Amino acid sequence: MDTSTVNTILLIFHYFFFAYAFAAISSYIILAIISIVETIEYKKKNKFVNYKEILSSDIAPSISIIAPAYNESLNIIENVRSLLSNHYANYDVIIVNDGSKDNSLELLIEAYDLVKVDYLINQQILTQPVREGVFKSKNPAFEKLIVVDKENGGKADALNMGLNISTSKYVACIDVDCLLLEDALQKMIKPFLELTEVKVIATGGVIRIANACIIKSGKLLDVNMPKSMLERAQILEYIRSFLLGRMAWSRLNGLLVISGAFGMFDKKIVIEVGGYDTNTVGEDMEIIVRMRVHMEEQKKKYKVAYIPDPLCWTEAPDNYKTFISQRNRWTRGTIEVLKKHRRIGLNPKYRSLGLVSFPFWFIFERMAPIIEVVGIVYFCILMALRELRWDYAFVFFISAYLFTVLFSIVAILSEENTYHQYKKKGTGYKLIRTILLEPFLFHPFVLYAAIKGNFDYYFNKKIKWGVMTRKGMTKAAESN
């Protein structure tokens, strides 16, 4: 290969990386601006709403909280208690014990005085069979609780069982290890009732990390900042994602995912599309995409809504092994969903879903880690060929670093000026230190997990889910 050919190839790579970086930075700035505007408008609109009184009557729309549980004995009692403490009037809680091998079911039976009952299950969606049966409490204080024990089929299968059992109009699907705030249902149901000109098919809210927080009797008593870099970096990452990303996509009606930790759905639409897909590890993203495709093909006006309120707190991985396993699964789920629904990409039939949301997710989420690794390899090749301009490289790295830092600072300022969850002295210093160190001490693990997820998807088909080892939120708080 002659010198001119090599130079041409290098020039193509130069322009490609410059164009990709420019497009990524520009898109994130635009999304951040839209998110901030949307959050401010939401705060003004809901400033004087009394959520403790609104929708507190028995004529409020019925909601079923569906919580799959698999080996969740550490958190199961506390978190079921939090689900039963909601201020909403017309709801029930369906715990689906998905073939747990620990004593989760026994703990529930003892704590909530459960007995086996005859229960007619409307099997609209095919699931794994019931194992021990359906249980309800003899104690009137827990009359809203339903527990079903079934053979193991995975989270999606457990959610489908909950859909079969539910008799409500709306369903709120939540991870059983999450802590739901008392007014969460009131806030999540509002978009379904307010937006009458379009059909709201799903709503989501902000998820926060409960590591190091004080939790007792199913209630969040005190918010603390964890000591470890890994946990703090995840808090920062969640703030960026939820406050400077998903709010913008909500305004643009372009959301492709609602966190599997907590989301509310129109049950009729979920049933119409066949429930959750049990053949993907990205069921939370896949169900939203399929519901949106369904509405697009029926040419109906619809919306996937999102609100910036911190409604749900969850335990995040506190060690790198668990963290990498989790992000590996997220990557594989994204690949599966985008591949399954690839027909909508750049397809004008699906309007903004196909022309904006899908391409963005593919280019800046699906391909980002691969392009980053290619960029690192390209950088090494330039050094080997002695073609690297160190002055240009220095400016590029400093620019990328400063953008990351400034973007994170904007996210923190947005959090401080809206919900201000982290109030304790010294928290700001810890977050700033995390912001400065994150690109060096956290991002490499995110990149590694994403690349490993790509590798496992294509070459290690035996991996399906991955285990999320938990300490229990109460115990995790005590150990910090």
N, C-alpha and C positions, 0 to 999 in steps of 0.2 A: 504494500500500500504506500503510494507516494505521499510526500509532505502536504501537497495541496488537498488531497483527499482527507487526510487526517485533520487538517485545519478546518475543512468544511464541516466534518462531523462534530468537531469541538465547538464550532460556531453555532451549529444547530442546537447542541445541548445547552450552550450559553443562553440562547434566546428562549429555549423551552423552560429552563429553570427560572429565568427572569419573569417570563409571562405567567408561569404558575404561581410564583411567589406574589407577584403584583395582584393577580386575580384573587388569591386567597386573602391577602391583607385587606383589599378593597371590600370584598364580600363581608368579612367579619366586622369591619368598621360600619358598613351600612346596616348590618343586622343589629349591632350594638346600639346604634342611634335609634332605630325603629323600636327596639326593645325598651329603651329608656323612655321614649315618648309613650309607648303603650302602657308601661308600668305607672307613669305619672298620671295618665288619664284614668287608669283603673283605680288608683288611690283616691283621686278626686271624686270619682263617681260613687265610690263605696265608703266614703269617709264617715257618713252619718248613718250607715246601715247598722241596725242592731241585730246581729246574727243570733242572739240568744232568744229573740222573740219571733223573728221571721220564720215561717214554715214550721212552727212548733205545734201546729194542730194536727188532728188525726186525718184531715182531708189532704194533707201534703202527699205528693206522689210517693208511692212505695219504693223502697230501695233495699236490695239484698247486698250485704257485704260478704263477698266470697273470699275465703282465705285458705289456700292450700297449705298443708303442713306435712313435712317429711323430716322425722328425727329432730323435732324442734323442742325437746323437753326443757332446754335451758330457758327459753323465753315464753313458752306456750301459755302459761297461766297468767303472767303479767300482761301479755299482749291481748289475749282474749278479754281480759278485764278492761283494757283500754278501748277495745272495740265496742264493748257493752256500755261504755260510759258516754256515748255520743249524745249530744243534746237534741238531735233530730228525733221526731216522734214516731214516724211510720217506717220502721226498718227492722230487719232481722239480720242475724249474723250466722253464716253458714261456714263452719270449719270442716274442711275436707281432709281427713287424715289419709294421706296417700300411701298406705302400706308401710307406715313407719316401723322400723325395727327396734326402736327404743320404747320407753314407757309413756310416750305422749298421750295415747288414748287413756291409759289408766290414770294419769294425772288429771286429765280433763273430767273423767267420770267422778273421781273423788272430790275435786275442787268445786265442781258445779252440780253435784248431786244428779248425775245423768242416769237415765234408764232407757233401755231399748224400746222403741215404739214402732208400730206399723205405719209406714209412710209410703204413699203412692208417688213413685218417681216417674215423671213424664219424660221418658227417654227420647227427647228430640234429637240428641246428639249421641252417637255411639261412644261408650266409654268402657274402661275396665270394670268388672263386676264389683258389687258391694261385697265386703268381707264379713265384718262383724254385724253390720246393720246401721240403722239410723237412730240417733239418741237425742232425747230432749230432757230438760231438767224438771224435777219434781218441785223445785223451789220457784215460786212465782217471780222472784227477783231476776231470774235468768230465763224468763219465758221467751225472750227474743233469740235465744241460742239454739242452733241446730248443729249437731255433729254427725257426720257420716264417715264411716270407716270403709275404705275400698282397697282393692288390690292396687299395687303400685303401677302407675302408668306415666308418671312424670307430671310436671307442673301444669302443662296445657290440658292433659287428660283430667286432672283434678279440677281445674277451672270449668271444664265442660260438664263434669258431674255437678258442680255447683249451679251451673246454668239450668241443668235438668231439674234440680230440686227447687230452685227459686220460683216463686209465684209473683214476684214484684215486677214493676214496669221498668225499673232501672237496676243495674248491678254495678257495685263498686268492687273491683278486683284488687286485692291487696296481698302483699307478702305477709304471712302471719308473724314474722319476726319484726314487722314495722310497728311503730307507735303512732296511732292516729289521734290527732287533736280533736277536742270535744266538738268544735264547730265545723269540722271538715265537711260533713255531708251537706250542711246548709250552704256553704260556699260553693261546693262542687255542683249542686243541683241548680243553682241560679241561672247559669247560661242556658240550660235546657228550657227554662220557663220564660226567660227574658227575650231571647232571640226568636221571635215568632215569624219573621220573614224568611228564615232558613231553618232547615232541620239540623239541630245539633245532634251528632251521632256519638260524640265522646268528649269528655273533658279531662284535663290533667292539672296537677298543681305542683308546686315546688317540693322536692324531696331534700331533706337535710340529714346530716350525719350525726348520730346520737352518741358516738364514742366519747367517753369521758363525761357525758351528761348525767345528772342525777335523776333517776327514775324510780318511783315508788308507787305501788298499787295501781300500775297502769297509767300513771300521770307523769308528765315532764315537769320536774320541780326546779331544776337549775341547769343552765346551759354553760358548759365549760369547753375550753379549747384543749384538745389532746396534746400530749407532750411529744409524740413521735412525728417525725417529718412525713412519713407515709400517710398517716391519718390526716394531718393538717393539709397536705397537698391535695388529698381527695376532697376535703371541704372546699378548698379554693377552686378546684375543678368543677364541683357541683354548682357553686355560686356562678361561675362563668357560664356554664352550660345552660342553667335554668333561667338566670336573670338577663343574660346577654345573647341568648340564642333562641330558646323556644318561645319566648314572648313575641319575638319578631315573626317567627313562622306562624304563630297563631294569628297575628294581625294580617299576614299575607295569605292566611288560610292554606298554608303549605306544610303543616306538621305531618311527618311520617311516623312519628313514634310518640307514645305516651309511656312513661316509665312503668315497667311491670310492678314496681313497688306499690303504686296506687294510681288507679284511673277509674273513671266512671263511664258507663256505656248505656246506650239505648238497647235493652235486651232483645227487642224484636229484630233489630238490624243484625245483632250478633248471631242470633239464631238463623236468620235468613241466609247469612254467608257461610253457615255450617260450623260456627264456633271456632275455637282455637285449633290451630294446626299442630298436631302432635308429632310431626316429622321435622320440626325445626327447633333449634335452641333459642331462636329469636322470636318467640311467639308474641311478645308484647308489640314489637314493630310490625310483624306480619299481619296481625289482626287489624291494625289501623290501616295499613295499605290495602288489605282486601276489602274492608268496609268502604274505603274511599273509592276504590275501583268499582265496587257495586253501585254506589250512588252516582258516579260519573256515567256508568253504562246505562243507568235508568234516567239520566239527564235531570236529576233532581238537585235543587239548591241545598247545600249542606255545609256544615262547619265542624271542624275539630277544634274545640275551644281550649284555652289555657289561661290559668290565673296565677299571679305571682305570689300568692299567699303560701307561706311554709306550712303545709297541712300534715305532713307525714315525716317521721324521723326513723331512720334505719341504721342498723349496725353495718359499718364498712369494714373491709379486711384490715387487720392490724399487723399482717406479716406479708412479705413479698411473695411467698409461695401461693398463698390464697388469692392475693391480688392479681397475680399473673394468670392464674386459673380462671378468675372471673373475667378479666379483659380478653383472654383467649376466647372464652365462650361468646362474649359480646361481638367480637370480630367475626367468628364463624356464623353467628346469627345474622349479622348484617350482610355477609356474602350470600347466605342462603336466600334471604328475603329479596335482595336485589336481583339475584339470578332467577328466582321463581317468577318475579313480576317484571322481567326485563322488557316485555312487550310494550309496557307503558312509557319506556324511556324515549324522549323526543317524539312522542306520538301526540299530535295536536288533538286527537280525539279526547285525550284526558286533560286537556287545558293546562293549567298551572301545575297540576300534579305531574304530568308527563314532561312538560317543557321547562319547569323551574326546579321543583322539589327533587325529583328523581335524579336529574343530571347533577345538581349540587351535591346530593348525598353520595353519588357514585364518585365524583371527581375529588371532593374535599373530605370525605369520610372514608369511603372504601379504598380509594387509591392513594391517599395521603401517606400512609406508612411505607408503601412500596416505593413511591416517588422519593421519599426522604432517604430510604436506603440506597436507591439508585444514585441519588445526589452524593451520598457519602462515598460510594464506590467511585463515582466520577471525580470527586475531590482527590481521592488517593491516586487515581490514574494520572491526574494533572500533576501531582507532586512527583510521581515516578517519571513522567515525561519531561519534568522541569518546565512545564508550561503554565504553572500556577502564578498568577499575579497576586502577591501577598497583600498589596495595598487594597486591591478590589475585594479579596477574600475577607480581609479584616473589616472593611466597611460593611460587607454583606452580613457577617456574623454579628457585628455590633448592632446593626439595624434590626435584624431578626430578634435579637435578645431584648433590645429596648422596646420593640413592639409588644413582645410577650409580656414584659414587665408592666408597661403602660396599660395594656388591655386588662390585665389582672387587677391593677389599681383602680381602673374605672369600674370593674365588677364589684370590688370591695366598697367603693364610694357609693355605688348604686344600692348595695345591701345596707350600708350605714344610713342612707337617707330614706330608706323605705321601711324595712322591718327590723333592722338593728337588733338581731338576735344575740350577737356576741358583745355584751356590754362591759365585761369585767376589765379591770385595769391590766394593762400589759398585753391584751389580746391583739391590739393593732400592731404592736412591735413584732409579735410572733407571726402575724400574717404577712407583714412586710418582709421579714426574714425568709419566710416560706416562698414568697414571690421571687425574691432574688436568687434563691437556691434551687427552686423547682426545675428550671431547664437542665440543670446538671445532675441533680440527685433523684428526680422523679420521672422526668420525661423519658430517659433511656429505658426504664422498665416498661413504660407504656408502649414504646416503640417495639421493644423485644416481644411483649405479649401479643401485639398486633401481628407481627411477622410470624410468630409461632402459631397464631390462630390461622393465618393463611396457609402455612405449611401443613398443619393438622387437618385443615379442611380438604386439601387436595391429596395428601399422602397418608394420613392417619385416620381412616374412616371409623375406627373403633371408638374414638372419643365422641361422646354424645353431650354430656352435661357438665360434669365437673363439680366437685364438692366444695361448698362454702362452709368452712369450719367456723363456728361461732363460739364466743365466750359467754354470750348472754349479756344483754345491755346493762343490767344491774351490776353484774360482776365486773364487766368491762369498766364501768364507771368507778367502781371501788378500787380497781387496780391502777388507775391513772392518778 
